[in-house]
Amino acid sequence: MNKALLIRCAAGLLAFLGAWVAYTQTESQAPLSFQRLKDDLYVIEGTSNGANDVGNVTVYVTGEGVILVDDRFEQDYADVVAAVKKITAEPIRYVINTHHHGDHTGSNAHFLPTVEIIAHANARKHMIEGKMAGPPRVVFTTESDMFLGGKEVRVIYNGRGHTDGDVAVYFPAARTVALGDLLAGTRGVTNPVMDYANGGSIREWPATLDGVLKLDIETVIPGHGAVTTKDGLMAHRNKVAAILTRVSGLVRENQSKDEIGKVLVAEFDYKPINLRSLDGMIAELKN
């Protein structure tokens, strides 16, 4: 290959790489989508590229500032703020963390200088133990009620499920609740995933959801996936209870982990991510 041809090939390769980098950056920096649910209540949905590994963010516009539920990963901070600015010019005043996992609390550290962050006491404890950035300054154990711009938000702890620090964020005027990963799914499939290292429990999960179902709600915002209804939440609650009953029976029969996993895949459409907590589930149900 002569020198001129080599130079042209190198230049072409650099041009291709430059175009590819520009393309991927454009994809990753695409504006986040959001939908208006009711009056001044919005949800910033999942990710801009259709993936389901990043959670929903609830936006409540009060007239005196914005209340957010969850704030995604640290790298999503600027995108979340930009999406909120498209909804309202009001400043973000509060962030409520539904639990401690990084896809729901990752932007806390960016918000803390100007925003108050609220979470359950157990969620803060897990963030401190895990040396996670941005632990909240305000915590509660049973319920915390907020009033801003004449609007009420109730943050309620009903018990263990995904972790031991999951909360329901209830907007009474909108008859809507945001649940974090007490309800989370992809492509219409919702299966319980327990973080047993941080207090998760499938045995207590149905009763935790029973507490939520006592609220006057018609709209339910999951931690991941599409917004649903009270009927959708009831179906999820019943599915968790069915899984609990089925696996409890298999554990009593001394079935192996592999056999239990096959039943969960065949009967409940379990995915690999759902099976991550299978060891912990079996250990919990043996006791």
N, C-alpha and C positions, 0 to 999 in steps of 0.2 A: 504494500500500500504506500503510495507516494505521500510526501509531506502535506501537500495541499488537500488531498482527500482526507487524510487523518485529521487535519484541522477542522474541515467541514463536518466530519462525523462527530468530533468532540463538541463542536458548537451546537449541532443538532441535538445531541444528548443533553447538553446543559439547558437548551431551550425546553425540551420535553420535561426535564426534572423541574424546571421553574414553573411550567404550566401546571404540572401535577401538584406541586406544593400549593400554588395559588388556588387550585380547585379544592383540595382537601381542606385548606384553611377556610375557604368560603363555605364549605359544607359544615364544618365544625362551628363556625361563627354565625350560622343562619339564625335569625331571630326565633326565639321560643314562641310557640303558639299558645294561645289561651282562649278560654271560652267564658262567657258570662252565664252564670247559673241563675242568679236571682238578684234583682235590684243591684246592690253594691257588692255582690259576692261573685268572685271569679276563681278559676283554677288555671294555673300555668301547667300545661300538660307534659308529662314525661320528658322526652327529648325531641329535638328538632329533626332528627333523622329516623324517627319511628322506632327506636330501640326502647326497651322497657326496663333497663337497668338503672335508670335515674328516676327519682320519685316526683310525684305531683306536689305543687306548691299552691296552697289556698291563699287568696288575697281578699281581705275584707276592708272596704273603703268606708270610713266612719264619718267623714266630715271634719274630723280633728286629727286625722292621721290614719295610716294603714296598719292593719294587723296581719302578719303572715303566719301561716302554719307550715313549718319546715322550710329549709333553705338550700337543700341539695348539697353537692360536693363543693369543696373550696374553689375549684376552678370554674364553677357555675355562677359565682357571686355577681360578676358584672352582667351576665346574661339575665339573671333573675331581676336585678335592679333595673335593667333596661326594659324588661317586659312590664314591670310595675309602672314605670314612667309612661308607657303607652296606655296604661289603664287610667292613671290619675296623676295629677301633679302633687298630691298630698305626700308628705314625708312618711317613711316607714317608722313607726313608733315602737312596735312590739313584734317579736318573733316567738312563736310557741313551738317547741320541739315535741313531736309525738313520741319519740324515744331517742336513744342516744346514737344510733348507727350513723356512720359518716355520710351516707347518701341523704340524710335528713338534717344533719347538723354541721356539715362541712364548711359552710360559710359563716358560722357563728362568730369566729374571730374577727372577720371583717365588719360584722354588724355591731359588735359589742361597744365600740367607742361612742356610738350615737343611738343605739337601740337597746331596749331592755329585753332580755331573753328569759323565757319561763319554761320550766320542765318539771317533771316529777322528780322527787328527791332521789329515787333510785337511778334515774337516767343520769343525773349529775354525778352520782357516785361512780357509775360505770365510766363516765368520761374522765373523771379524775384518775381512777384506777388504770385506765388505758392510756393515760397521758395524752388525751385528745385535746385539740385546741378549742378554745371558746366555750368552756363550761358555763352554764347559765348562772346568773347571780341570784335569781329568784326561783325558789322551788316550793312545792307543796306536797302533801301526802294523800289527801282525799279529793278535794275540789278547790279550785281557784276561780273566782268570778271577776271578770274585767268589764269596765264600763268606759266607753270612749265615744264622744260625739253622740251621746244619747243611745248608744247601741250596746247590747249585752253579749258577752261571750263567756260561756261556761267551759272550763277545762276540768274533766272528770276522770278520776282513776277508778276503774271497776274491778281491777284484779289482773292476774298474770295471763299471759298469752304468748305472743312473739318474744317478749322479754318480761321482766317484772317492773318495767317502767313505762308501759304503753298507756297513752291517754286518749280519750275521745274529746274532740274540740267541737262544742255544740253552739250553733248559731240559732237561738230560739226564734227570732223574727223571720228567719229564712227557712226554718224547719229543716235544717241541714246539719250534718255532722261529718267531720274529717277524722279518719280513723288511723292514719299511718298504716303500719304493716299488720295491724289486727285484721285488715282486709287488704290483700295485695294479690294481683294476678296479671297474667299475660295471656293475650288471645282468648279471653273468656274463661280461663282456668284459674281457680283460686284454691290453693291447698295450703295448709298451715306449715310454716317453717319456724321451728323453735330455736332460739339462741339459748341453749341450756347453760352455757357458761355465764350467762347474765340473767338467769332466773326464769327463762321461758318454761311454759307448761302446756301440753295439750290437754291434760286432765282438767285444768281450770279454764281453758279457753272458751268453751261453750257458755259457762256461767258469766264470764266477762262480757261476752257479746249479749247475753240476756240483759245485762244492765244497760247496755246501749239501746237495745230494742224497746226499753220502757220509755224512752224519750219520744216526744212528739216530732217525728221526722218523716220526710218524704224523699229526701235526696241524701246520698251517701258518697263521700269523696274518699276513694281508697288511697293507700300509700303509693301504689303503682297501678296502672291500668285505667280502664274507662270508668267514669262516674256512673253510679248505679242508683237504685231505689231501696226503700225499706224492704221490699220483697226480695231484692237481690241480696241484701244483708242477711235476711232470714234464711235464704237458700244456702248461703255460705256458712252460717251458724249450724244449720242442720248437717251440712257436709262434714264440718269439723267433728260434730258429735258422732256421725256415722263412722268416720275414720277412727275415732277414739274407741268406739265399740268393737269395730272389726279387729283392730290391732290388739286390743286388750284380750280378745278371744284367742288370737294367734299366739300371743305371749303365754297365755295359760296352757296352750297345747304344746308349748316348748318348740314352736317352729323356729327355724333358723332365720338369721337376718336376711339371707338371700331369698328365702321363701316369702318372708313378709314383704320385702321390696318388690317381688314379682306381683304379689296381690295388689299392692298400692298402685303399681303401674297399670295393671290390667283393669282394676275396678274403679280407680279414682284419677286416672290419667296423670299420675305423678311424673314429674320431670326430674332430671338429675339434681337441680337445685333444691327441689323439695326433699330429696332423699338425704341431704346433708345432715339432717338432724335425726336420722333413723336410729343411730346408736343411743342417743339420749332419750328418744321416745321409748325404746325398748327398756332401757334402764329405769325410766320413770314408772312404766306400767308394770314392772316386776315387783315394785314396792307396794 
